[in-house]
Amino acid sequence: MANTPQSKKRARQIETRTEVNKARRSRIRTYLRKVEEAIASGDKEKAAAALRAAQPELMRGVTKGVFHKNTASRKVSRLAARVKALG
């Protein structure tokens, strides 16, 4: 348990950051799910549009420290390849 004032404050800050990061991660996963659903439906234009919307969200997650840069790049790359294969 936190004893010093500084460690108590850090514990409060961590709680806040955790909530914010959880919301960000959830938002990004929603965008990724929309791309997955579009790919599953076989609609290339819809999938491409969903990917264009998801890509900046993923990269924003990188700048905010929710995801690692390579992880986001890998996800974008794999989704883009799958969308391209629809044609």
C-alpha positions, -999 to 999 in steps of 0.1 A, spaced: 0 0 0 12 35 -8 25 53 23 42 86 12 22 114 -3 41 110 -36 33 73 -38 -4 80 -30 -5 106 -58 12 82 -82 -14 56 -74 -42 81 -82 -25 90 -114 -21 54 -125 -59 48 -119 -67 77 -141 -43 67 -169 -55 31 -167 -91 42 -174 -81 65 -202 -59 38 -218 -86 13 -215 -111 36 -233 -85 42 -261 -77 5 -265 -115 -3 -267 -120 25 -293 -92 11 -315 -104 -25 -312 -139 -12 -324 -123 2 -355 -103 -30 -361 -135 -50 -357 -153 -29 -383 -124 -37 -408 -126 -74 -399 -164 -74 -405 -161 -56 -438 -134 -81 -449 -157 -110 -438 -186 -96 -458 -164 -95 -489 -171 -58 -497 -137 -44 -508 -148 -7 -509 -163 -9 -474 -132 -27 -461 -109 -2 -477 -129 27 -461 -129 10 -427 -91 5 -430 -85 42 -439 -105 51 -408 -87 26 -385 -52 34 -395 -49 69 -379 -67 56 -348 -41 28 -345 -12 52 -350 -27 76 -324 -27 47 -300 10 45 -306 17 82 -299 -4 79 -267 16 48 -255 -13 23 -257 4 2 -285 40 -3 -296 48 11 -330 57 -22 -345 25 -38 -333 4 -11 -349 24 -13 -381 21 -51 -382 -17 -49 -377 -21 -23 -405 1 -42 -428 -18 -75 -424 -52 -58 -427 -41 -40 -458 -29 -72 -474 -62 -89 -466 -82 -60 -480 -61 -60 -511 -66 -97 -516 -104 -92 -517 -101 -77 -552 
